């Protein structure tokens, strides 16, 4: 099963071989040093990760850690997975 990191409108990174690997990457993106990350299960194969408050940026978007199939079941358009990764946008 491959896991992806997306937000409401953008494909961030993936695929990852496990949810744990995707969460680790999301924590790097969110500059998260907490022992227990804020992670909420929305559905089977779909988790919402809330990064900590960032003093420099003031606000960070939540990251959705999900499988493509679970995201589509939750109403995410399939075309989101056709977008280039954020690393290509820099």
C-alpha positions in Angstrom: 0.0 0.0 0.0 1.5 3.4 -0.9 1.0 6.5 1.2 0.9 10.1 0.2 1.1 13.5 1.9 -1.4 16.0 0.6 -3.3 19.0 1.9 -6.6 20.5 0.8 -5.5 21.3 -2.7 -1.9 20.2 -3.3 0.1 17.1 -3.6 3.0 17.4 -1.2 5.1 14.2 -1.3 4.9 10.4 -1.9 4.4 7.7 -2.4 5.8 6.2 0.8 6.0 2.5 1.5 4.4 2.9 4.9 2.2 5.2 6.9 5.1 5.5 9.5 7.5 6.7 6.8 4.9 9.3 5.5 4.3 10.5 9.0 8.1 10.9 9.6 8.3 13.0 6.5 5.3 15.1 7.5 6.9 15.8 10.8 10.1 17.0 9.1 7.9 19.3 6.9 6.1 20.5 10.0 9.3 21.0 12.0 7.8 18.8 14.7 10.0 18.0 17.7 7.1 16.8 19.9 7.3 13.3 21.4 3.7 12.5 20.3 2.6 14.1 17.1 -1.0 15.3 16.8 -2.5 12.8 14.5 -6.1 12.0 14.0 -7.6 9.1 12.0 -10.4 10.3 9.8 -11.0 7.0 8.0 -9.4 3.7 7.1 -6.1 4.7 5.3 -6.6 8.5 5.9 -5.0 10.4 8.8 -4.8 14.2 9.5 -1.5 15.4 11.0 -1.4 18.8 12.7 2.1 20.3 12.9 3.0 22.5 15.8 2.6 26.3 15.8 5.5 27.9 13.9 6.8 31.1 15.5 8.2 32.3 12.1 5.3 31.4 9.9 2.6 31.8 12.6 0.4 29.1 11.0 1.0 25.8 9.2 -1.5 23.9 7.2 -2.5 20.4 8.3 -1.1 17.5 6.3 -3.3 14.6 5.1 -1.5 11.3 5.2 -3.4 8.9 3.1 -3.6 6.3 0.5 -4.8 7.5 -2.9 -7.9 5.1 -2.6 -8.8 6.4 0.8 -8.5 10.0 -0.3 -10.7 9.5 -3.2 -13.3 7.8 -1.0 -13.2 10.9 1.2 -14.0 13.2 -1.8 -10.5 14.3 -2.7 -10.3 14.7 -6.5 -8.1 12.0 -8.2 -6.4 14.7 -10.3 -4.6 15.9 -7.2 -2.3 12.9 -7.5 -1.3 14.0 -11.0 0.2 17.3 -9.7 4.0 17.6 -9.5 5.6 17.2 -6.1 6.3 20.4 -4.2 10.1 19.8 -4.5 9.6 20.5 -8.2 8.0 23.8 -7.5 10.9 25.4 -5.7 
